[in-house]
Amino acid sequence: MEEHLAALPADFRPDVRAQVAELRNAVQQESWTPEELRQIGPKVEGLRAAVEEYLQNSRSEQIQAGNTAVVKPAVVVELEGLIGRVEESLAGLPADFRPDVRAQIATARAAVQQESWSPEQLQRMGSKLRGMRAAEQWLRVEPVMFLEGDSWMVERAVRGARGLRGVQVVGAHVSPDEWAVLPDGRLETPEDFAKRVRADKRFVPGLPVAFLGCGALRRPVEGGASFADRFADALGAEKLWVTDVDVWQTDDAAIHATETIVTLDGRVLPKFVNGEGTGRWFLRSSDGGLVEHGSELRAGVNGSTVRRYAEEAHPTPVIKWTGTSRRRQKSAEERARDAANLRAKRAHRKAALVERVKQLEASLETATSSQASLAGLPESVLQADWEELSDADAARRRQWESVLQADWADLSDADAANRAQWEALQKSKENTQTELNAIAGAKEAERVAHLAAQNRYRDSIGRDKERQIIRNSRRRKRAAQLRALLEEDKSSQASLEALPESDAGLWSQRKGLQNRIQANQARLSKIESKLEAARVAAERRVAALSGEEGSSSAVGSLAGAESAEVVKPEVVELAGLVGRMEERLAALYGFPSGCACSGRGCEGGGAAGRLDPGGVAADWVEVAGDAGG
């Protein structure tokens, strides 16, 4: 957009130029929040549409009348855009980086800022475009990444590493035994990996190198230089950013040096303490000196403070630069013993090869001296001796070739064995991950089933509690009625006992009253025993639900709910129906309106005196309550 606008008059669409300048400042930041990234997208789309519309109008309708500014040729516009991008790249590099390139860019800038150009000047500018494009691409300092995975993850990792200005980013997985792991699974020593990086067309020599590789600065147990030391010396890097812990890239374009944790559900995440990583980045110089910096690489390169994250607001991880497998790590003694055995084996093989070479050289010298001593012999003798020597040389050559083939076969077998071991370890890693996922899934299913069982048990306890409250309410009501009846019957009995015993009818009535008192007392005892049994059962249910701790409070709440007798509207309606049924039974059996028993049964005479309709109704209510309503 800047290139297109540079070809138009300076007073053309100042509002569009302001938007372009605003976006230029936004994309030149060192880091962006997710909210800023979401805001940039719509602005770019709107700006693209606006610029295309106005450029189309300017081409079709020409420049507005009154504009006397000079329209630059296309070759000048393109060269000016390339110069601007090269200057922008040079601004992020050290001031002493390639002064010759800076001088050429300054000369080209002066040429494109002229007001007019001759055909010869335009031709020379056109001839320099190709070299300027190559310089712009070379100074873009693309990260040199050696990683595999889905394209989305790779693109995010590369895009996050591009934000480091003034350094050459190199990324590769590093195994614990100091091997660089290539995307196809091959292993390379630090020296071989340095040759590969130097030969990569994306690599810009002369810049400080930021190496993304887990634990590259850790020294081996058996002693010696670390991976980072060997890599930097082989690459010839004056400055090298490196760490001795794991390297994590997150979705906010940050690069952390921190430890790794594994959650209960099997996720592998970077560890943050007080909002930052637990490790440190180091700047290694060519003389071996180390300068310690913070846990985030961008802050160390820019010389700023490390950004701290809020609790429970950690960024999402993108990639972990590690080559560590899930196999059992060998102890220090085992690794030292393996290294010593490997060195001894290599030394023995080298000594054997040197000895064979000496033997062959001695044989060759013997043959040469024999040839010189036989120079004066007749031709026939020489011919015979020559044929004999040729046969001996052929035999020695065959022996040499067989030895070399055997050594080559040994090396090939060793390489195949190493590759087979690597593939087996990769397979073991995949199987272990699958087992971890299966265990996590089984635990999650078991937890969900346990919660569902608890919910069902709580629901059943709740329903039993409601039904028990209703039954207890009915029983208390019936007990109150029976107590009232007992009081009335006892008072009647007291009045009857005061009468003379000569009256047979009164004596019979008193006897019947005693029987009824005993029956009502038995009913009352039965109801009270049921209430006590319900209370004990409620205590047991609450104890089973909440455990020993806190069971007393749960029982107290249940008892309080029962004592309050808070009954649902359905229960109130049922009590009304029972009351109306009692009234109809009383009307059916013809109780007198002034009868003292109030419809609960009367021994006064007639058919009504031989039945107890009130007691029958009350018993029916009790039976219905015992049956669950």
C-alpha positions in Angstrom: 0.0 0.0 0.0 2.9 2.4 0.8 4.4 1.6 -2.6 1.1 2.4 -4.4 0.6 5.6 -2.4 4.2 6.7 -3.0 3.4 6.9 -6.8 0.5 9.3 -6.1 0.6 13.0 -5.2 1.5 13.8 -1.6 -2.0 15.4 -1.0 -3.9 12.3 -2.2 -6.2 10.9 0.4 -4.5 12.0 3.6 -7.1 10.0 5.7 -5.9 6.8 3.9 -2.3 7.7 4.5 -3.0 8.2 8.2 -4.6 4.8 8.4 -1.5 3.2 6.7 0.8 5.0 9.1 -1.2 3.8 12.1 -1.0 0.2 10.9 2.7 0.6 10.2 3.2 1.6 13.9 1.1 -1.3 15.0 3.0 -4.0 13.1 6.4 -2.6 14.2 5.7 -3.4 17.9 7.7 -6.0 19.6 4.7 -8.0 20.9 0.9 -8.0 20.6 -1.9 -9.0 22.9 -4.7 -11.2 21.5 -7.1 -8.2 21.6 -4.7 -6.2 19.4 -4.4 -9.0 16.9 -8.2 -9.2 16.6 -8.4 -5.4 16.0 -5.7 -5.4 13.3 -7.6 -7.9 11.0 -10.7 -5.7 10.3 -8.6 -2.6 9.9 -6.5 -4.4 7.2 -9.6 -5.6 5.3 -11.2 -2.1 5.4 -8.0 -0.4 4.4 -7.4 -2.8 1.5 -10.9 -2.2 0.1 -10.6 1.6 0.5 -7.1 1.7 -1.2 -8.2 -0.5 -4.1 -11.3 1.7 -4.7 -9.3 5.0 -4.7 -6.5 3.6 -6.8 -9.0 2.3 -9.4 -10.7 5.7 -9.5 -7.3 7.5 -9.8 -6.4 5.2 -12.8 -9.7 5.6 -14.5 -10.4 9.2 -13.9 -6.8 10.4 -13.7 -5.5 12.6 -10.9 -7.9 15.3 -9.7 -7.5 18.7 -11.3 -5.1 21.0 -9.5 -2.7 18.3 -8.5 0.7 19.3 -9.8 2.8 16.7 -8.0 5.0 14.4 -10.1 3.8 10.8 -10.6 6.9 8.6 -10.1 7.7 5.8 -12.6 7.0 2.3 -11.6 10.6 1.3 -11.4 11.3 4.2 -9.0 8.3 3.3 -6.9 9.3 -0.4 -6.6 13.0 0.5 -5.8 11.8 3.0 -3.2 9.6 0.3 -1.5 12.6 -2.1 -1.5 14.9 0.5 0.0 12.3 1.2 2.7 12.0 -2.4 3.7 15.8 -2.9 3.7 16.2 0.2 5.9 13.6 -1.2 8.2 15.5 -4.5 8.5 18.8 -2.7 9.0 17.2 -0.7 11.8 16.7 -3.9 13.8 20.3 -5.1 13.4 23.4 -3.9 15.2 24.8 -0.5 14.1 28.1 -2.1 13.0 26.4 -4.7 10.8 27.5 -4.6 7.1 28.5 -0.9 6.7 29.0 -1.5 3.0 25.4 -2.4 2.6 24.3 0.6 4.6 26.3 2.9 2.3 24.8 1.4 -0.8 21.3 1.8 0.6 22.0 5.5 1.4 23.2 6.1 -2.2 20.1 4.4 -3.6 17.8 6.5 -1.3 19.3 9.7 -2.6 18.7 8.5 -6.2 15.0 7.8 -5.8 14.4 11.1 -4.0 15.1 13.2 -7.1 12.3 15.1 -8.8 13.1 13.8 -12.3 15.1 11.0 -13.9 16.7 10.6 -17.3 16.1 7.4 -19.3 19.6 6.2 -18.5 19.0 6.6 -14.8 15.8 4.7 -15.0 17.5 1.9 -16.9 20.3 1.7 -14.3 17.6 1.6 -11.5 15.9 -1.3 -13.4 19.1 -3.2 -13.5 19.6 -2.9 -9.7 16.1 -4.1 -8.8 17.1 -7.8 -8.9 20.0 -7.2 -6.5 17.9 -5.0 -4.2 15.2 -7.7 -4.1 17.8 -10.3 -3.1 19.3 -7.9 -0.4 15.8 -7.3 1.0 15.1 -11.0 1.2 18.5 -11.7 2.7 18.1 -9.0 5.4 14.7 -10.3 6.4 16.4 -12.7 8.8 14.0 -15.6 8.6 14.2 -18.1 11.4 16.0 -21.4 10.5 13.7 -24.0 12.0 14.1 -27.8 11.9 10.8 -29.1 13.1 7.9 -31.3 11.9 4.2 -31.4 12.8 1.0 -30.0 11.4 1.3 -26.9 9.3 -0.7 -24.8 11.8 1.7 -25.5 14.6 4.8 -25.0 12.4 3.5 -21.7 11.1 2.7 -20.4 14.6 6.2 -21.3 15.8 7.9 -19.6 12.9 5.7 -16.5 13.2 6.4 -16.2 16.9 10.2 -16.5 16.3 10.1 -13.8 13.6 9.3 -11.2 16.2 12.9 -11.3 17.6 14.7 -8.4 15.9 18.5 -8.2 15.5 19.2 -12.0 16.0 19.3 -15.1 13.8 16.9 -17.6 15.3 17.8 -21.3 15.0 15.5 -24.0 16.3 15.9 -27.8 16.6 15.0 -30.5 19.0 18.0 -31.6 21.2 18.2 -35.0 22.8 19.6 -35.5 26.4 22.7 -37.1 25.0 23.6 -34.0 22.9 22.3 -34.9 19.5 20.3 -32.6 17.2 17.1 -34.4 16.1 16.1 -33.6 12.5 12.5 -33.7 11.3 13.0 -37.1 9.6 14.4 -38.6 12.9 18.0 -38.6 12.0 20.6 -37.5 14.6 23.5 -35.2 14.0 26.4 -34.0 16.2 26.6 -30.3 17.1 29.4 -29.9 14.6 27.5 -31.5 11.7 24.4 -29.6 12.7 26.4 -26.3 12.5 27.5 -27.2 9.0 23.8 -27.7 8.0 22.8 -24.4 9.5 25.6 -22.5 7.8 24.7 -24.0 4.4 21.0 -23.0 4.8 20.1 -20.1 2.5 17.9 -18.5 5.3 20.9 -18.2 7.6 22.5 -14.7 7.9 26.1 -14.8 9.2 27.4 -12.1 11.5 24.3 -11.8 13.7 23.9 -13.0 17.3 22.2 -16.5 17.2 19.2 -17.4 19.4 19.2 -21.2 19.7 15.8 -22.7 20.6 16.7 -26.2 22.0 15.9 -27.6 25.4 18.8 -28.0 27.8 21.4 -27.1 25.1 23.7 -25.5 27.7 23.6 -28.5 30.1 27.0 -30.2 30.3 27.1 -34.0 30.0 27.5 -36.1 33.1 30.8 -37.7 31.9 32.2 -34.2 31.4 33.2 -32.1 28.4 31.6 -29.3 26.5 27.8 -28.8 26.2 25.8 -29.0 23.0 25.7 -25.2 22.9 29.5 -24.8 23.3 30.3 -27.2 20.5 27.6 -25.8 18.2 28.7 -22.2 18.7 32.4 -23.0 18.2 31.6 -24.9 15.0 29.3 -22.2 13.7 31.7 -19.4 14.6 29.0 -17.4 16.4 30.3 -14.5 18.4 27.1 -14.3 20.5 24.7 -17.2 21.3 21.4 -17.0 23.3 20.9 -20.4 25.0 19.4 -22.0 28.1 20.0 -25.1 30.2 16.2 -25.9 30.8 13.3 -26.6 28.5 12.3 -24.0 25.8 8.5 -23.3 25.4 6.9 -21.0 22.7 3.4 -19.7 23.7 0.6 -18.1 21.6 1.6 -14.6 22.7 4.9 -14.9 20.6 6.9 -15.3 23.8 9.8 -17.8 24.2 10.2 -19.0 27.8 13.0 -20.9 29.5 11.1 -23.0 32.1 10.5 -26.4 33.5 7.8 -28.8 32.3 4.8 -30.2 34.3 2.3 -32.9 33.6 -1.3 -32.4 34.8 -3.6 -35.1 36.2 -5.4 -35.4 32.9 -2.1 -36.1 31.0 -1.4 -32.6 29.5 2.2 -31.4 29.2 2.5 -27.7 30.0 5.1 -25.1 30.8 5.6 -24.2 34.5 5.0 -20.7 35.7 5.9 -19.5 39.2 4.7 -16.0 40.3 3.7 -15.3 36.7 7.1 -16.1 35.0 9.2 -19.1 33.9 11.5 -21.0 36.3 14.6 -21.0 34.1 17.0 -18.3 32.7 18.4 -17.4 29.3 22.2 -16.9 29.0 24.2 -14.8 26.4 27.3 -16.8 25.6 30.3 -15.0 24.0 32.9 -16.6 21.8 35.4 -16.7 24.7 33.0 -18.9 26.8 31.7 -16.1 29.1 28.0 -16.2 30.1 25.7 -13.3 31.0 22.5 -14.3 32.8 19.1 -12.8 31.8 15.4 -13.4 32.6 13.2 -16.3 31.7 11.8 -14.8 28.5 14.0 -14.5 25.4 12.4 -11.4 23.8 12.8 -9.4 27.0 16.5 -10.4 27.1 17.2 -9.5 23.5 15.4 -6.1 23.8 16.9 -5.4 27.2 13.4 -5.0 28.8 11.8 -6.5 31.9 10.2 -9.9 31.8 6.4 -9.7 31.6 4.5 -11.4 34.4 1.3 -13.3 33.9 -1.7 -13.1 36.2 -2.7 -16.2 38.2 -4.7 -18.7 36.1 -4.1 -16.5 33.0 -1.1 -18.3 31.6 -0.7 -18.3 27.8 -1.4 -21.3 25.6 1.7 -23.4 24.7 2.5 -23.8 20.9 5.6 -26.0 20.9 8.2 -27.4 23.3 11.8 -27.7 21.8 12.9 -31.0 23.2 14.1 -34.3 22.0 13.6 -36.1 25.3 11.8 -39.5 25.0 9.8 -41.3 27.6 12.3 -44.1 28.0 14.0 -44.7 31.3 16.9 -42.3 31.9 20.2 -44.0 32.6 22.1 -43.2 35.7 25.3 -41.2 35.6 27.4 -44.4 36.1 25.7 -46.2 33.3 26.1 -43.2 30.9 29.8 -42.9 31.9 30.3 -46.7 31.4 28.6 -46.6 28.0 30.7 -43.6 26.9 33.9 -45.3 28.0 33.0 -48.5 26.2 32.2 -46.6 23.0 35.5 -44.7 23.2 37.4 -47.9 23.8 35.7 -49.7 20.9 36.4 -46.8 18.5 40.0 -46.6 19.6 40.5 -50.4 19.1 38.9 -50.2 15.6 41.1 -47.3 14.7 44.2 -49.0 15.9 43.3 -52.2 14.0 42.9 -50.1 10.8 46.2 -48.3 11.3 47.9 -51.6 11.8 46.5 -53.0 8.6 47.5 -50.0 6.7 51.1 -50.3 8.0 51.2 -54.0 7.0 50.0 -53.1 3.5 52.6 -50.3 3.2 55.3 -52.6 4.3 54.2 -55.2 1.7 54.2 -52.5 -0.9 57.8 -51.4 0.0 59.0 -55.0 -0.1 57.5 -55.4 -3.6 59.1 -52.1 -4.7 62.5 -53.1 -3.5 62.2 -56.5 -5.1 61.2 -54.9 -8.4 64.4 -52.7 -8.2 66.7 -55.7 -7.5 65.3 -57.6 -10.4 65.7 -54.8 -12.9 68.9 -56.5 -14.3 67.5 -59.9 -14.8 66.5 -61.3 -18.2 63.0 -60.4 -19.6 61.6 -63.9 -19.2 62.6 -64.1 -15.5 61.3 -60.6 -14.9 58.1 -61.6 -16.7 57.6 -64.6 -14.4 58.5 -62.6 -11.3 56.2 -59.8 -12.4 53.3 -62.2 -12.8 54.0 -63.6 -9.4 54.1 -60.1 -7.9 50.9 -59.2 -9.7 49.2 -62.2 -8.2 50.5 -61.3 -4.7 49.3 -57.7 -5.2 45.9 -58.9 -6.4 45.7 -61.2 -3.3 46.6 -58.3 -1.0 44.1 -56.0 -2.8 41.4 -58.6 -2.4 42.4 -58.9 1.3 42.3 -55.1 1.7 38.9 -54.9 0.0 37.5 -57.7 2.1 38.7 -55.9 5.3 37.1 -52.6 4.1 33.9 -54.4 3.2 33.8 -56.1 6.6 34.3 -52.7 8.4 31.7 -51.1 6.2 29.3 -53.9 7.0 29.9 -53.5 10.7 29.3 -49.8 10.4 26.1 -50.4 8.4 24.9 -53.0 10.9 25.6 -50.5 13.8 23.7 -47.8 11.9 20.8 -50.1 11.2 20.7 -51.2 14.9 20.7 -47.6 16.0 17.9 -46.8 13.7 15.9 -49.8 14.8 16.5 -48.8 18.4 15.3 -45.3 17.7 12.1 -46.6 15.9 11.4 -48.9 18.9 11.8 -46.0 21.3 9.4 -43.9 19.2 6.9 -46.8 19.2 7.3 -47.2 23.0 6.6 -43.5 23.3 3.4 -43.7 21.3 2.3 -46.8 23.3 3.0 -45.1 26.6 1.0 -42.0 25.5 -1.9 -44.2 24.5 -1.8 -46.0 27.8 -1.8 -42.7 29.7 -4.7 -41.4 27.6 -6.6 -44.7 28.3 -5.9 -44.4 32.1 -7.1 -40.8 32.1 -10.3 -41.7 30.2 -11.0 -44.6 32.6 -10.5 -42.4 35.7 -12.8 -39.7 34.2 -15.5 -42.3 33.5 -15.2 -43.7 37.0 -15.5 -40.2 38.5 -18.6 -39.5 36.4 -20.2 -42.8 37.4 -19.4 -42.1 41.0 -21.0 -38.6 40.8 -24.1 -40.0 39.1 -24.5 -42.7 41.8 -24.1 -40.1 44.5 -26.8 -37.9 42.8 -29.2 -40.9 42.5 -28.6 -41.7 46.2 -29.2 -38.2 47.3 -32.4 -38.0 45.2 -33.7 -41.2 46.7 -32.9 -39.9 50.2 -34.7 -36.7 49.4 -37.9 -38.4 48.2 -37.8 -40.7 51.3 -37.5 -37.7 53.5 -40.5 -36.0 52.0 -42.6 -39.1 52.3 -41.5 -39.7 55.9 -42.4 -36.1 56.8 -45.9 -36.6 55.4 -46.3 -39.8 57.3 -45.0 -38.4 60.5 -47.3 -35.4 60.2 -50.3 -37.7 59.8 -49.2 -39.8 62.7 -48.8 -36.8 65.0 -52.2 -35.6 64.0 -53.7 -39.0 64.7 -51.8 -39.2 68.0 -53.2 -35.8 69.0 -56.7 -37.0 68.2 -56.2 -40.2 70.2 -54.9 -38.2 73.2 -57.9 -36.0 73.1 -60.2 -39.0 72.9 -58.3 -40.6 75.9 -58.7 -37.4 77.9 -62.5 -37.3 77.1 -62.9 -41.0 77.8 -61.0 -40.7 81.1 -63.1 -37.8 82.2 -66.2 -39.8 81.2 -64.9 -42.8 83.1 -64.3 -40.7 86.2 -67.9 -39.4 86.0 -69.3 -42.9 85.6 -67.2 -44.3 88.5 -68.8 -41.7 90.7 -72.3 -43.2 90.0 -73.7 -46.1 92.1 -72.7 -49.6 90.9 -76.3 -50.9 91.3 -77.3 -49.5 87.9 -76.4 -52.4 85.4 -76.7 -50.2 82.4 -74.2 -47.7 83.7 -71.9 -50.5 84.7 -72.0 -51.9 81.1 -71.3 -48.4 79.7 -68.3 -47.9 82.0 -66.9 -51.3 81.0 -67.2 -50.5 77.3 -65.5 -47.1 78.0 -62.6 -48.9 79.7 -62.1 -51.2 76.7 -62.1 -48.2 74.3 -59.6 -46.4 76.4 -57.3 -49.5 76.3 -57.7 -49.8 72.5 -56.9 -46.1 72.0 -53.9 -46.3 74.3 -52.6 -49.3 72.2 -53.1 -47.3 69.0 -51.3 -44.3 70.5 -48.4 -46.5 71.5 -48.2 -48.0 68.0 -48.1 -44.5 66.4 -45.4 -43.3 68.9 -43.3 -46.3 68.2 -43.6 -45.7 64.4 -42.6 -42.0 64.9 -39.5 -43.2 66.9 -38.6 -45.7 64.3 -38.9 -43.0 61.6 -36.6 -40.7 63.5 -34.0 -43.4 63.9 -34.2 -44.3 60.2 -33.8 -40.6 59.3 -30.6 -40.4 61.5 -29.2 -43.4 59.8 -29.9 -42.1 56.3 -28.3 -38.7 57.1 -25.3 -40.4 58.6 -24.9 -42.7 55.5 -25.1 -39.7 53.2 -22.8 -37.2 54.9 -20.5 -39.6 56.9 -19.6 -39.4 60.5 -18.4 -35.8 60.3 -21.3 -33.3 60.2 -24.0 -36.0 60.6 -25.3 -34.4 63.8 -26.1 -31.1 62.0 -27.8 -33.0 59.1 -29.9 -35.0 61.6 -30.8 -31.7 63.4 -31.9 -30.1 60.2 -34.0 -33.1 59.3 -35.6 -33.2 62.7 -36.3 -29.5 62.5 -38.0 -29.9 59.2 -40.2 -32.7 60.6 -41.0 -30.8 63.8 -42.0 -27.7 61.8 -44.5 -29.9 59.9 -44.1 -28.0 56.6 -46.4 -30.0 54.4 -46.8 -29.6 50.6 -50.2 -28.3 49.2 -51.0 -31.9 48.0 -50.9 -33.1 51.6 -53.2 -30.2 52.7 -55.7 -31.1 50.0 -55.6 -34.8 51.1 -56.3 -33.8 54.7 -59.3 -31.8 53.6 -60.7 -34.7 51.7 -60.3 -36.9 54.8 -62.1 -34.3 56.9 -65.0 -34.2 54.5 -65.1 -38.0 54.5 -65.4 -38.0 58.3 -68.3 -35.6 58.1 -70.1 -37.7 55.6 -69.6 -40.8 57.7 -71.0 -39.0 60.7 -74.1 -38.0 58.6 -74.5 -41.5 57.3 -74.6 -43.1 60.8 -76.8 -40.3 62.2 -74.8 -38.9 65.1 -76.8 -36.4 67.0 -75.6 -32.8 66.8 -75.1 -32.5 70.5 -73.3 -35.8 71.0 -70.2 -35.4 73.3 -68.1 -37.8 71.2 -68.3 -35.5 68.1 -68.6 -38.3 65.6 -65.7 -40.4 66.9 -68.0 -43.2 68.0 -70.7 -43.4 70.6 -71.9 -46.0 72.9 -75.2 -44.2 73.4 -77.4 -46.7 71.6 -78.8 -47.7 68.3 -76.8 -48.6 65.2 -74.6 -45.5 65.7 -73.7 -46.7 69.2 -72.4 -50.1 67.9 -70.1 -48.6 65.2 -67.0 -46.3 65.4 -67.0 -44.4 62.1 -64.5 -41.7 63.2 -62.0 -44.4 64.3 -62.5 -46.2 61.0 -61.7 -43.0 59.1 -58.7 -42.3 61.2 -57.4 -45.8 60.8 -57.9 -45.5 57.0 -55.8 -42.3 57.1 -53.0 -44.1 59.0 -53.1 -47.0 56.6 -52.9 -44.7 53.6 -50.0 -42.9 55.2 -48.1 -46.1 55.8 -48.6 -47.1 52.2 -46.9 -43.9 51.0 -50.0 -41.8 50.3 
